[in-house]
Amino acid sequence: MLPGRGRDGQVTRLARVLGTRTAWTPVGDGEFFCPGCGGDRNYQRLTGRRRFTLLGLPVLSRGETGPVVECAACRCQYGTDVLDHPTTTRFSAMLRDAVHTVALAVLSASGTCARPSLDTAADAVRAAGFADCTREQLAALVDALAADTGRTYGEPCGAGLAIELHEALDPLAPHLAPTGREAILLQGARIALADGPYTPSEREVLATVGAALTIDADEVTRLLAAAGTPS
């Protein structure tokens, strides 16, 4: 059979005559984490209008399509749900704030806010990104929180503190691997254990941390027990 003859040849010729084309219109831009590039990139948010083409010329509208997100670097297009993933910069800030909030919550639940706990908390907060954090700063913040809320050291985890923990941890949890969620909980456990065994208030705070990080309650109990067992 000669080239271009038969059904395949007819389909090829038809595709050259008839087709579709999408005209994209930018409707916004910003920075996002590009899955293709594996890093933070600029993007354009696009909406499109599809048209039938005849010999390459648009002749009939097929309606709108999109919106999509197009990476300015690799030009790959993604659904708008890709914007739900935080940028690397945003993720780092969320993680830093989460560790800071957990440290303050555990210190507030402590019966003494002793120096070993403050030192352990300051180390964790510095490692998370607050490079200038000191135990004196943390102690002052805990005192300020107690004065602002009327709470005293060693009180159970009240509604206000639970809300603060959830506000800091709920947005972060979906973007952390299980080991990452466990690491934040265990940082809180180490702060609590630095000055002795868990107090009931510390356990309550850590249980709230685990729930906000979507860690199963039984797994929270296991992790806290393992952290408190001498190696």
N, C-alpha and C positions, 0 to 999 in steps of 0.2 A: 504494500500500500504506500502511495506517495506521501511525503511529509505534508502535514496539514489536512490530510483526508481523514474521514471517519469521525466518530463521535468526539474523540479527544481533540482533534483538530478544530472541530466546530466550536467546542467550548473555549479553546484558546482564542479563536477569532472573535467570538462573542465577548470575551473578557476584554479584548482590545477595544471593542466598540462601546460596550456598556460597562459601567462601574459605579462606585460610590466614592465620594470625597468628603472629608470633614474639615470644615473651616473653624479653627480654634480662636477664641477671644479671651484675652487675659482679664480676670476679674479680681485679682488679688495676688499678693506675694508674701514672702516671709522666709523663715528659716525652719528647717525640719531635719529629722534624722532620716537620711536616704538609705533604704535597705540594700539598694544596689551598690552604692558607694561605700556603705559601712561607716558613715560619719555624718557630721552636720553639713548641710548644704543649703543654698538658697533654692527656693522653688517659686513657680508660678501656678496659681490656681486658674484653671481654664474651663470654659464651657464651650461646647461645639454645636455646630449645625451641620447635619449630614444632608447631602444632596446626591441624587442620581446624576451620573455624567454620561454624555454621549460624545464619543470621540474626544474625551478629555474635557469637555465643556459642561459645566453644571446646568441642568435643565429642569430638575424637579426636586422639591424639598422632601426630605425623609424625616424631618423633625429634629429635635434637639437631642444631644447626648452629653454625658458628663454630669456633674463636673468631675475633673480629674486634677491630680497634682503632678506637675512635671518638674523633674530635677533640672536645675540650670546647668549642672555639670555633665551628667550622663545622658540626659534627655529622656530617661525612662519615665513612663507615666504610671501612676498608682491611683487607687481609690482614695477618697478623702479620709478614710479611716486611718491612713498612715500618719495623719497629723495627731492622732491620739498618743502616739509614742513620743515621749519627751526627747528633746535634743540632749546631746551629751552634757552641755552646759547646764541645762535645766535639771537633768537627772542628778548631776553632782550636787546642785543646790538642794534638791529635795532630800537626798541622802544625808547631807550635812545637817539640815534642819531636823530631820527625823532623829538622828543620833543625839543631837542637842536636846530635843524635847524629851526623849526617853531618859537621858541622864538627869535632867531636872526633875522629872517625875519620880524616879527612883530615889534621888536624894531627898525630895520632899516627903516621901513615904518613910524614910529612915528615921529611927528614933533619936539619933544623935547627930547625923550629918558629919561624921567623924572625918579626920584628915585622910586616912587611907581610902575612904570612899571618894572623897573630893579629888585626891590624886588620881585614882583610877578613872573617874569620870572625866577629868581634864585631859588625860592621855587619850581617851576615846574620842572626845570632841575635837582635839587637835588633829588626830589622825583622819577624822572625817572632813576636815577642811577649815576649821576655825583655828588657824595656826597660832594665834596669840592668846588663846584661852588659858586662864589660870584658875587654880582652885579658889583663889580669893574672889574672882569674878563670879564663879559658880555659886559660892556661898552667899554672895550679895544678891544674886538673882533669886536663890531659894528664899532668902529672907524677904525680898520684895514680893515674891509670889504669896508667901504666907501672910504678909501684911495686907496685900490687896484682896485676898480671898477670905481672910479671917481664919485660915486653917493653921494648925500647929503641926510640928514634926510628928510623924508616926500615925497620923490619922489615916483611915481607909481612903481608898481612891474614890473621891467624890465625883459627881456628875460633871463639874467643870473640868477637872483634870482628865477624865475619860474622854470628854469631847475634844480637848486639845490633842490628846494622843491619837484619836481617830482622824482628826483634821490633818495631822502630820504624816500618818502612816497609811491611811486608806488610799490616797492617790499613788503612793509609791509601791505598795504591795504587788499590784499586777505586773510591774516591770522588773521584779526581782525573782531570781531563781530561788528554789526552796532553800538552798544553802545560804543565800543572801539574807532571806527573811530570818533564818535561824541565827545568823551572825549578829543581827541587831538585837534579838532577844537575849542572846548569850552575853553581849556587851552589857546589857542592863543587869543580867544576873551577876556578872563579875563586880559591878559597882556595888550591888547589894551585899555581896559576900565579902567585900574587902574589909568590913569591920565586924564580921561574925556571921552566924547563920541568918537565914531569911527571917524577917519579922512577918507577922500576918499581913501588915499593910504593904510590905514590899512584894509579897507573893500576889496580893491582889492587883497591884500595879502591873507586875510582870504578866499576870494572866490577861489583863486588859491589853497590854502590848501584843501578846501572842494572838489574841482575837482580832485586833486591828490588822495584824500581818497575815491573817487567814491561816494561821497554824492551828491544827486540830488540838482541842483541849487536852486530850490524852498525851499528845506529842509534846505539848508545852510542859506538862507535868514531868514527862521523862527527861526532857532537856534540862529543866531546872534541877532535877535530882542529880543528873550526871554532872552538871556544873558544880554542885555542892559536894560531890564525892572526891576526896583527895586522890590524886593520881599516884 
